[in-house]
């Protein structure tokens, strides 16, 4: 089953560009790894000091290989620059749905 890995960091305005650059530098190389479904960096619209880096992997083994890679050291370096301990989450997705979930909840045929 798929695994979503996310790292949410609060970063000072002074460090923000450096952190964003560190993470951006590995997005493309990560996307071409076997098993990588997506890899993105988000900035919170309500607080630009909050950056969230998210990866989706097809399986735990592929994620673990990535965690051991040299690429991942860029993420560890970015975490070191956060102004408070980052929130790190690994979630396994057994089932995922799309618009049909909204339709079912709202009791409509389709949107």
Backbone torsions as a table, in degrees:
resi	resn	phi	psi	omega
1	UNK	NA	156.2	-174.8
2	UNK	-71.1	151.1	179.5
3	UNK	-124.8	131.7	175.8
4	UNK	-106.7	123.7	178.0
5	UNK	-111.3	123.9	178.5
6	UNK	-132.7	145.1	178.2
7	UNK	-128.0	116.3	180.0
8	UNK	-106.4	123.3	-174.7
9	UNK	-125.4	138.7	168.7
10	UNK	-97.1	122.2	-173.3
11	UNK	-125.6	136.8	179.1
12	UNK	-66.4	153.0	178.0
13	UNK	-54.1	-34.0	-179.2
14	UNK	-66.9	-35.5	-175.4
15	UNK	-93.4	-13.3	-169.9
16	UNK	-56.1	-47.0	-177.4
17	UNK	-62.8	-42.0	-179.8
18	UNK	-63.5	-44.0	179.2
19	UNK	-62.7	-46.2	-179.9
20	UNK	-61.0	-41.7	179.5
21	UNK	-65.0	-41.6	178.3
22	UNK	-58.6	-46.7	-177.6
23	UNK	-70.7	-44.8	179.8
24	UNK	-56.7	-34.9	-176.5
25	UNK	-63.4	-21.4	-178.4
26	UNK	-107.5	-3.8	-177.6
27	UNK	-60.6	-53.5	-179.1
28	UNK	-59.9	-50.5	179.4
29	UNK	-61.4	-29.2	179.3
30	UNK	-74.7	-40.9	-178.7
31	UNK	-58.6	-28.6	-179.1
32	UNK	-87.5	-0.8	178.8
33	UNK	-73.4	145.8	177.5
34	UNK	-58.4	129.6	176.0
35	UNK	91.6	-6.6	179.1
36	UNK	-82.2	121.3	-179.3
37	UNK	-90.8	-44.4	176.0
38	UNK	-156.9	162.0	-175.2
39	UNK	-156.8	114.0	-173.2
40	UNK	-144.4	153.6	175.0
41	UNK	-116.8	128.5	-179.6
42	UNK	-117.6	148.4	173.0
43	UNK	-116.8	132.3	-178.4
44	UNK	-65.1	129.3	-177.7
45	UNK	-71.9	-23.2	179.9
46	UNK	-90.0	-20.1	-178.7
47	UNK	-149.9	101.9	-173.7
48	UNK	-69.6	-7.0	175.2
49	UNK	-79.6	-7.0	-179.5
50	UNK	-101.9	118.0	177.5
51	UNK	-114.8	138.5	176.4
52	UNK	-124.3	124.6	177.5
53	UNK	-105.3	126.8	-176.1
54	UNK	-130.8	134.6	175.6
55	UNK	-124.8	144.8	173.2
56	UNK	-122.5	127.9	-177.7
57	UNK	-120.9	149.7	-179.3
58	UNK	-71.3	-18.8	-179.8
59	UNK	-166.2	162.4	-177.7
60	UNK	-60.0	-41.3	-177.3
61	UNK	-63.1	-40.8	-179.7
62	UNK	-66.4	-39.8	176.5
63	UNK	-62.1	-46.0	-177.4
64	UNK	-63.7	-36.6	176.6
65	UNK	-60.7	-42.6	178.6
66	UNK	-64.0	-42.0	-179.4
67	UNK	-62.4	-28.4	179.3
68	UNK	-85.9	-8.0	-172.5
69	UNK	-77.0	162.2	175.0
70	UNK	-64.0	-34.1	178.3
71	UNK	-53.4	-43.2	-173.9
72	UNK	-66.0	-18.3	177.7
73	UNK	-62.4	-26.5	175.5
74	UNK	-64.8	-37.6	179.0
75	UNK	-69.2	-41.6	177.7
76	UNK	-62.4	-39.5	177.8
77	UNK	-64.6	-40.2	178.1
78	UNK	-63.3	-42.2	179.4
79	UNK	-61.5	-36.5	178.9
80	UNK	-62.5	-24.3	-178.0
81	UNK	-89.0	-4.5	179.7
82	UNK	-68.1	149.1	-177.1
83	UNK	-85.0	-6.1	170.4
84	UNK	-149.2	164.1	-176.5
85	UNK	-56.6	130.3	-178.9
86	UNK	-67.4	154.4	173.3
87	UNK	-93.6	119.0	-177.2
88	UNK	-114.5	128.2	-178.9
89	UNK	-133.4	135.7	171.8
90	UNK	-120.7	117.6	-178.5
91	UNK	-123.3	133.7	176.9
92	UNK	-93.7	132.0	179.7
93	UNK	-104.0	113.9	177.8
94	UNK	-84.2	-41.5	-179.4
95	UNK	-133.1	144.4	171.9
96	UNK	-137.3	152.3	-178.4
97	UNK	-137.9	174.7	179.0
98	UNK	-124.5	-137.1	-174.4
99	UNK	-60.4	-24.8	-179.1
100	UNK	-62.0	-26.9	178.3
101	UNK	-67.5	-41.5	177.3
102	UNK	-64.3	-46.2	-178.7
103	UNK	-59.8	-44.0	-178.9
104	UNK	-64.3	-42.7	-178.6
105	UNK	-65.4	-36.5	-177.1
106	UNK	-92.2	-2.6	176.9
107	UNK	61.2	45.0	176.9
108	UNK	-119.4	158.2	-179.2
109	UNK	-64.8	-62.5	169.6
110	UNK	-161.4	161.6	-170.7
111	UNK	-92.6	NA	NA
